[in-house]
Amino acid sequence: MKLLPKKTEAKSAPVNFRAPAAAEAEGRLIAGPWGSTPDVLLSVHEEFESLQGVWMALEQSGDCTAFQTYAWLSSWFRNIGAGEGIEPCIVAGWDANEKGALFILPLGLKRGLLGTRLVWLGGRLSDYQAPLISKAFSRRVMHGQFKGLWAQIREVLPEHDIVELNRLPEKLGEQANPFMQLGNLTEHASFAHMTRLKPTWDAYYNEKRSSGSKKRDRQKRRKLEEFGDVVLTTPQDKAEIAETVDALIAQKSATFARMGVANPFTQPGVRDFYMELATSDATKGFIHVARLDVGGKVAAANWGISFGGRYHYVLASYAENEEFSKRGPGMVQLMELMRHAMETGHTEFDFTIGDESYKEDWCEVEIRLYDHVEATTVRGLLALLPAMAYRRVKRFIKQTPVLWETFTRLRAAAGTLPGAVLARA
């Protein structure tokens, strides 16, 4: 393997090969192949812009999740990642035979007192973390080859002490996630859940709900209607969208306080991130903001993602302090959103990460998530040992109903104390 001088990069690539144009601005095009690994050229990028066109084309033609899209990650970096000191190290893999992008790995470096970590861009706000891979990936990188290719990728990246790649789904579209081949995998503390929709709401609802459940749903709806008209609204005006997002943030913040959970909206850039994506012209059709109005009041609100025929239920809230809060406005909003998803051509409704019990009523698909964590230096190993113990304890508690119920009750009680430091879920 050789790091080619910038002057020779274009000469090293095949005619009409698109890699050099994207990589030349960085001056870091690395030639391949290496032994048993496929014929791949690598470029490492310290900013997003040089890959924008290729990235957006790959997210539409290849396989990834909504949380690897250019819009999501570039906005996250502007509003959050840069302020946290994250340094992008985005790796693009170029297929020398078919002259196109084979994959993009949205990676970054996170430096700290305990060493430097190689992580996915997107942080804790991305429910799924993974590469973007072309439809040809599984054909060009055969099973068992990715481990060797990953070793070469690691060599061209800046030095780091720990590799910490969390929330890996097993599959991307119909393809296996290549990172599942690496080993050192442990189950994430929580899984995600999804349901497959039907062409009509009635067909789906009749299959999912028993006669008793449907009766209770009707009763709650009638009691909610006693407070006024119940309408799911999708605002189109930017000012109205912003008002709805702010209402959601206020409602979620009240819920976090009651539960004793740390409020992410108090962290720098988090509100701006969600607001930017919701109001940008570039993300119209990608982000769906809605609210459930009851008698002219915002009873519940939603911030969702539409991507690849899947509706992602990302943020949802309800007004806990209103008189009608015990009439189930949050569940009414959920059912209206599922109806909306079907009517707008979605085939899947993704409840995203979290093992909340209400998801069992709707979801027949469990998305298992994994963490790949390993130390690459002695310093990294010393930092990793207590972190790994914490991960094991956290998952054990979350997967043991009695322990998890006890923990959530204690957390909520502690959150009501003056000056309490709220714990994350």
N, C-alpha and C positions, 0 to 999 in steps of 0.2 A: 504494500500500500504506500502511495506517495501523495503528498500534498502538492498539487501542481501549481506552478507560478501562474499568476493571473494572466500574463501575456499569452500563455499556451493553452488556456482553457478551451477556447472555441475550437482550436485545432484538434483537441483530444476527443471531440464528440463527433458522432456521425452527422452527415448532411441532413439538414432540416430537423435536427434533434433539438427539442425545446428546452432542455436543461440549462445550457450555458447562458441563455438570455436571462433566465430567472436567477441564476447563481452568480453571474459575473459581477453584479453589484457588490456581492459579499467577498468575492475573490477566494472562495473556499470550495471549489469543485474537486472532489476526490474520485479517482478512477477505480474501477473494479474490473473483473470479478475477483473474488478471493477463494481459491480452492473450490469447495463444494457449494459455495453460495452462488446464487444466480447472477447474471450479468447486469449489475445495477451500478449506476453512478449516484453519488451522494453529494448534496449541497447542504451547508449549515447556514442558517439565517438568524441574524440577531434582531431583525425587525420583521413586521408583517407585510409591508407594502410590496416588496419585490415578488411575493408569492400570491398576491391578491387574486389575479385573474385565474391562475392555475388552481388555486385553493377553491374558489367559488365554483369552478367547472367540476372539480373532483367531488365536491360535496353533493352535486346534483347527479353526476353520472356514476359515482362509486358508492361505497358503503361507509357510513359513519352514523353517529347520533346527532341530534340537534345541538348537543353541547360541544361538538367539534366544528361547528360552522364558523366561517370567517366572521360573520356579524357578532356572534356570541363571544368568541374569544378576543377579538380585537377590542370590543367594547369593555370586556372584563379587564383587559390589560390597561386601557386608558384610564379607567375609573378606579381600579383596585390594585391590579398587579404591579404597575409601575410604582405606586405609592408604598407597596410592601417591599420594594427592592428586588422583585423578581426580574431575572435577566433571561429573555427569550433565547432559546437554542433550538430553533425549529429545524427539523431534519426533513429534507425532501429526497425521496428515492426515485430515480429516473430509469425507466426501462430502455436499455440501449437497443433492444431489438425492435420494439414497437413504438419507440420514439414518443413516449408520453410519461406523465407522472404516474408512478406505481403506488406511492404512498406519501403521506405527510404525517410526521410525528410532532404534534404541538407541545414540545418540551420546554422546560425552563430550569434555571438554577436558582435555588433559594439558599442564601448564605446566612449563617447564624453562628452563635458562640460554640455550638457543638458540631460544627462542620458544615459542609456544603451538600445540599440535597438536590438530586435530579428528580423533578416532579413534572406532572402534567400542568400545563397552563389551564386556568379555569378554577383552580382551587376548590374550596368546599361548596361553591355555588353550582358546580357541575355535577349532576346526579350520576351521570355515566362519563367515564374517562377512557379514551381509547384513541387509536390512530384513525386516519382517513385512509381507506384502501380502495384501489381501483377494482372494477369487476374482474380484471385479469389477474389480480394478485395471487389467488390460490393456484392458478395455472402456472404462473411465472415463479412463484416461491413455493416449492413443494413442501409438504409436511415434513418437519424435521430440519429444514434448511434455515428457518428463521433464527434459531438459536445462534448459529454461526454468524449470520448477518447482523444480529443484534450486538455481538461481540465487536464486530468491526465498527458499527455505529458508535458504540461506547468509546472506542479508541479515538475517533475524530472529534468527540465532544470535549469541552474543557474539563479539567480535573474535578472530581466530586467524591465525597466520602460515603454517601448513601444514595441508593436508588429507591425511591418511594413512589410507586405507581399504584394508586388506589382506585377502587370502584370499577374494576374491569369487568365488563359483561362477557359472557362466554362466546357470543356470536355478534357479528356485525352484518345485518341483513341475513343473507343465506350463507355467508362465509364464517368460518371459525375465526375468532380473534387470535391473531398470531402470538400475542403476548401470553396466551395460555400455555405455550410451549416452554416457557422460561424456567419453570420450577420456582421454589420459594414462594408458593402461593398459599394464602390462607383465606378463608371465607371472611368477607367484610362483615362488620357488626350488624348491618341491616341488608335486606334484599329489596328489590323493587317488584312492583306488581302491575299487571296489565290485563285488560279485557279486550276480546275481539268483538267488534260491533256487528250489527246486522243492518240490512238496507233500511229498515224502518224502526222507529222507537218502540212501537207496539210489539213487534216481533221480539225485540231484545228484552223489553220489560217483562213480557209474559213468561219468557224463559227464565229470567233471573229472580223474579219475586213470587213468593207463594201468595195464595189468596189472602191469608192473614196479614202478610206484609203490605200488600196492596191496599187493604182496608185501612191499616194504620197510616199509610202514606196519604190517602185521601182525607183522613181525619185531620192530620197535621196541616195539609194544604188548606182545608176549609177554615181551620182556626187561624191560620196566618192571614187568610183573606178577610177576616173580621177587622183587620187593621187597615184595609185598603187594597187597591189593586196590586197584584203580584205580577211583576214583569221583569224578564231578563233583558237587559239593555246592553248593546254593544256600541259604545260611543265612537264617533268618527272624528269629531273635532278634537284637535290636539289639546286645547285647554280642558275640555271635558274628560279626555283620557287621563290627563295629569291629575285632575281632581279625583278621579276614580282610583288611581294608583295611590294617591295620598290617603284616601279613605281606607284602602286596603292596609297600608302600612300602619295607620293608627289602630285599626282593629286587630291586626296581627300583634302589634306591640303590647296591647292590653292582654291578649291571650298568652304571650310569652311571659309577661309579668305574673299572671295567675299561675302558670305552670312552673315558674321558677327556672325558666330556660333563658339563656343569654339571648339578647335581642340583636340579631345581625344588622338591623337597620341603624344601630348606633355606631357601627364601624365606618370609618372613612370610605366614601365612594359607593357604598352599597345602594343607597337610595338613588344616587345619580345613575348607576348602572341600569337598574330596572327602569328608571324613568327614560333614559336615553333610548333603550331598546323599544320601549312602548310608544314613543312619540316620533321616532325617526321615520322619514319617508322611505329610507332604504330597507326597513324591516316590516313594511306594511304587508300583511298576509302571513308573516312569520310569527309575530306576536299578536295574541288575542287578549284584549282587556275587556272585561264585562263586569256587570254588577246586577244584583237582584234588588230591585226597588219594591218596597212594600209601603203603600200609602205615601209615595213620594220620598221616602227615606231610604238611604243605602243600608239594606239589611245584611247584605253579603257582597263580597267582591272577589274577582278572580283575575289572575295573570297567568296566561297559558301560552304554549308554543304549538304551532302547526308546522309539521315537517315530515315529508315523505309519507303522507297519508295517515300519520299518527298524531293524535292530539295529546299533548303533555300537560297534565294537571300539576302545575309547578307551585303556585302560591294561591291559597284560598283563605278567606277570612269571613267572619260574621260579626255583627254588632252585639257583643255580649251584654251591654248595659241597657239595651232597649227592652221595652216590655214584651215584645214579641220574640225575644231571643230563645225562649223555651219552646217555640212552635216549629223548630227545625228549619230556619232559613238556610243554613249551610247545606243541608241535605236536599232541600228543594232546588237550590242553585246547582248542586252537583247533577241532579237529574236533568235539569234544563240544559246544562252544558253538554251532557252526553247526547241529548236530543239534537242540540245545535251541531255537535260533531258529526252525527249521522247525516243531518240535512245538508252539510257542507262537504260531503264526500269522504270523510275519514273512515277508515276501516278498523282502526285500533284506538283505544283510549288508555293512555299510560298514566298510572297513578304515581309514577316515579318512586324514588327511594323511600323506604319506611315501612314498618310492619304493623301499622295501625289496624286494629281489629275490624273496623268498618269495611276495609278493602276486601275482606273475605266474602262479603255479600255480593260483590260484583266481579271479582277477578278470578279467572281460571288459569292465568299464566303467572308463574313466579319466575322472575329474572334474577338468577343467582349472580352475585357480584363477588369479586376476589381482589385481594391486595397482593402485589408483588413488592416485597421489601428485602433488600440485601445491603450489606455493608461492603464497601470496596477498599477501605483502609482500616487500620487499627483504630484510628480516631472515630471512624464511623461505627465500628463494632461496639466501642464503649458507649457511644451515644444511643445505639439502637437497642441494647439489651433491656433497659427499663421500659422503653417505648413498646417493645414487643410484649412484655409482660402486661402492660396496660391494655393493649389491644385484645389479648386473650381474655382478660377479666371482663372487659367491656362487652365482648360478644357473648360470653357466658351469661352475664346478667341479662342482656337483651333477649337471649333465647330461652331464658328460664322465667316463665310467666309470674311465678310468685315473687321472685327477686325483682323483676322489672316493675311490677305493680308497687312493691314496697319502696323501691328507689324513687319512682315518680311521685309517690305521695310525700316522701321525705323532702324531695326537691321542691315541690310546690309549697310545703310548709315553710321551708327555709327561705324561699323567695319572698315571703311576706314580711320577713324580719327587717327592721331598719338597717340599712347599710349592707344587706346581704350581697354576696358575690354569687351571681346566678350561674348554674352549671349548664353546659351544653347537653342536648339530648344525645 
